[in-house]
Amino acid sequence: MSYDNLLLDRDGGVAIVTINRPKVLNALNAPTLDELRRMMLELRHDAAVRCVVVTGAGEKAFIAGADINELAVQTPTSGKDHAARGQHVLELIEHLGKPVIAAINGYALGGGCELAMACTLRLAADTAKLGQPEINLGLIPGYAGTQRLARLVGRGRAMDLILTGRQIGAEEAWQIGLVNRVIPAPHLMTETRALATQLAASAPVALRYIIEAVNQGADMPFADACTFEATLFGLVASTDDMREGTKAFLEKRKARFTGQ
């Protein structure tokens, strides 16, 4: 497939997706969201890809938000459809079936922060800024930001960030649990690639079930979530990868996982 607003770089089992609109700080417009949807579907069904990295072109922004020109002309009907389309793309990222790492190389605001939250892990440059500033436009987050942010950092902190629209630095984002790691900006992609390569070498089925257990279990009663986890454990215990992993451990060698 061809893409106007995205770049794709493959490195072994790692696919690096770059939002490539640096002149507008990689803002998400409708065509970019549609390209992102198509690319994620392509990567989901590509067995050679075991981990995905999402980042932004240039040094200033991961994704600085949605396209304000599009937002300014929304009607109640089109606005709801616009939010639903964005939510669909981010849900696809969250449930891709393989790890997705956000390499936050600059501003991650509005829809950019929402996209980062949909990723499995978030690595931020020490120069990054994150926030949900929609209130300053008379809007609310529309790509599930009110829901994911509260689940990640707690209701009180989410209320603070969304109601004030303030931007926070990477260190504060790490302290409240919004990002997983803070990395000096010059080393962000090197360390992100290293983590992605590590995950790509892990057992794909186990990775998928871990992500599924955490994501779905969070919305279940505890007892039901434990039953769900036990079911997934039973499924993964029957895989060739499990047999290879346990055999490699006993033989004191590195396991070679095939995703079977």
C-alpha positions in Angstrom: 0.0 0.0 0.0 1.1 3.6 -0.6 0.8 6.3 2.1 1.0 10.1 1.8 1.3 10.9 5.5 3.1 7.9 7.0 6.5 6.3 6.7 7.1 2.6 7.4 10.6 1.2 8.2 11.0 -2.5 8.9 13.9 -3.8 11.0 13.7 -7.5 11.5 10.5 -8.2 13.5 10.1 -4.5 14.3 7.9 -2.1 12.2 8.5 1.6 12.8 5.6 3.8 11.8 6.3 7.6 11.5 3.5 10.2 11.3 5.1 12.3 8.6 3.5 15.8 8.6 6.2 17.8 10.3 5.1 21.2 8.9 1.9 20.9 11.0 3.6 19.2 13.9 2.2 15.8 12.7 -1.4 16.8 13.4 -3.9 14.1 12.8 -6.3 14.9 10.0 -8.9 12.5 8.6 -6.7 11.2 5.7 -3.8 10.5 8.2 -6.2 8.7 10.6 -7.5 6.6 7.6 -3.9 5.8 6.5 -3.0 4.8 10.1 -6.0 2.5 10.2 -5.0 0.8 7.0 -1.4 0.5 8.0 -2.2 -1.0 11.4 -4.5 -3.6 9.7 -1.6 -4.5 7.4 0.8 -4.9 10.3 -1.7 -6.8 12.4 -1.9 -9.5 9.7 1.9 -9.5 8.9 3.3 -12.5 10.9 6.8 -11.2 10.3 6.1 -8.1 12.4 6.2 -8.8 16.1 6.4 -5.3 17.5 5.3 -1.9 16.2 6.8 1.5 17.1 4.9 4.7 16.5 6.7 8.1 16.4 6.5 11.5 14.8 8.7 13.1 12.1 11.0 15.9 13.0 12.3 16.9 16.5 9.4 19.0 17.7 6.4 16.8 17.8 5.1 13.3 18.3 1.6 14.4 17.3 0.6 17.9 18.4 -3.1 17.1 18.2 -6.0 16.9 15.7 -6.3 19.2 12.7 -8.0 22.4 14.1 -9.3 23.3 10.6 -11.3 20.1 10.6 -12.5 20.6 14.2 -13.7 24.1 13.5 -16.4 23.1 11.0 -17.9 20.1 12.8 -21.6 19.7 13.4 -23.2 17.6 16.1 -23.6 14.7 13.7 -20.2 15.0 12.0 -18.5 15.6 15.3 -19.8 12.4 16.8 -18.7 10.5 13.6 -15.3 12.2 13.7 -14.7 11.1 17.3 -16.0 7.6 16.6 -13.6 7.2 13.7 -10.7 8.3 15.8 -11.7 6.0 18.7 -11.9 3.1 16.2 -8.3 3.6 15.0 -7.0 3.9 18.5 -8.9 0.8 19.6 -7.2 -1.0 16.7 -3.8 0.1 18.0 -4.7 -0.9 21.6 -5.8 -4.4 20.6 -3.4 -5.0 17.7 -2.4 -8.4 19.1 1.3 -7.4 19.3 3.1 -4.7 21.4 2.9 -1.1 20.1 5.4 1.3 21.6 4.9 5.1 21.4 8.2 6.9 21.0 7.2 10.3 22.2 9.8 12.6 20.7 8.1 16.0 21.3 4.6 17.4 21.8 1.9 14.8 22.4 -1.2 16.9 22.8 -4.9 16.2 22.3 -5.2 13.4 19.8 -1.5 12.8 20.0 -1.7 12.1 23.7 -4.7 9.9 23.1 -2.9 7.9 20.5 0.1 7.4 22.8 -2.3 6.2 25.6 -3.7 3.6 23.2 -0.2 2.1 22.8 1.0 -0.8 24.9 4.1 1.2 26.2 5.1 4.8 26.1 8.7 6.0 26.0 9.2 9.8 26.2 12.1 12.0 25.4 13.0 14.2 28.3 12.0 17.2 26.2 8.4 15.8 25.5 5.3 17.6 26.5 2.0 15.9 27.0 -1.6 17.0 27.7 -5.2 17.2 26.7 -5.8 20.9 25.9 -9.2 20.5 24.3 -10.8 22.7 27.0 -8.9 25.7 25.5 -10.9 25.2 22.3 -14.2 24.7 24.0 -14.0 21.0 23.4 -13.5 17.8 25.2 -11.2 14.9 24.3 -12.9 12.8 21.6 -10.6 9.8 21.0 -11.3 8.2 24.3 -9.0 10.5 26.2 -11.4 11.0 29.1 -11.5 7.2 29.6 -7.9 6.1 29.0 -6.3 8.9 30.9 -8.4 8.2 34.0 -7.5 4.5 33.8 -3.8 5.2 33.5 -3.3 7.9 36.1 -6.4 7.9 38.2 -9.6 10.0 38.2 -8.2 12.9 40.2 -5.1 13.5 38.0 -7.1 13.0 34.9 -9.6 15.6 36.0 -6.8 18.0 36.7 -5.2 17.6 33.3 -8.4 17.6 31.2 -10.1 20.4 33.1 -7.1 22.8 33.0 -5.7 21.7 29.7 -2.2 22.2 31.1 0.8 20.6 29.5 3.1 18.5 31.6 6.8 17.5 31.0 8.0 14.0 30.6 9.2 13.7 34.2 5.8 14.6 35.6 4.2 12.3 33.1 6.4 9.5 34.4 5.7 10.3 38.0 2.0 10.0 37.5 2.2 6.8 35.4 1.3 8.4 32.0 4.6 7.2 30.4 6.7 4.2 31.2 10.2 5.6 30.7 11.9 9.0 30.2 15.0 8.9 27.9 17.4 11.7 26.9 16.1 13.0 23.6 19.2 12.0 21.5 18.9 8.4 22.6 15.1 8.0 22.4 14.9 6.0 19.1 18.0 3.9 20.0 16.5 2.8 23.3 13.1 2.4 21.7 14.5 0.1 19.0 16.3 -1.9 21.6 13.1 -2.5 23.6 11.2 -3.3 20.4 13.8 -5.8 19.3 13.7 -7.4 22.8 9.9 -7.8 22.6 10.0 -9.0 19.0 12.3 -11.9 20.1 9.7 -12.9 22.8 7.0 -15.5 22.4 4.3 -13.8 20.2 1.4 -15.8 21.5 2.3 -15.1 25.1 2.8 -11.4 24.3 -0.7 -11.3 22.7 -2.3 -13.0 25.7 -0.5 -10.8 28.2 -1.8 -7.7 26.5 -5.3 -9.2 26.2 -5.4 -10.3 29.9 -4.3 -6.8 31.1 -6.6 -4.8 28.7 -9.7 -6.9 29.1 -9.2 -7.9 32.7 -9.1 -4.3 33.8 -12.8 -3.9 33.0 -13.8 -7.2 34.7 -14.6 -8.1 38.3 -11.4 -9.5 39.9 -12.7 -13.1 40.1 -13.8 -13.0 36.4 -10.5 -11.5 35.4 -8.6 -14.3 37.2 -10.7 -16.9 35.4 -10.0 -15.2 32.1 -6.2 -15.2 32.9 -6.3 -18.9 33.8 -8.0 -19.7 30.5 -5.4 -17.8 28.5 -2.7 -19.5 30.6 -4.1 -22.9 29.6 -4.1 -21.9 25.9 -0.6 -20.7 25.9 0.6 -23.7 27.8 -0.3 -25.8 24.8 1.9 -23.9 22.3 5.1 -25.0 20.7 6.6 -21.7 22.0 6.0 -22.8 25.6 7.7 -26.2 25.0 10.6 -24.4 23.3 10.9 -21.9 26.1 10.9 -24.4 28.9 13.3 -26.7 27.0 15.7 -23.8 26.3 15.6 -22.8 29.9 16.5 -26.4 31.0 19.2 -26.6 28.4 20.6 -23.2 29.4 20.3 -21.7 25.9 18.4 -18.9 24.3 14.8 -19.8 23.1 13.8 -19.5 19.5 10.1 -18.6 19.4 8.1 -19.1 16.2 4.7 -17.9 17.2 3.2 -21.4 17.1 
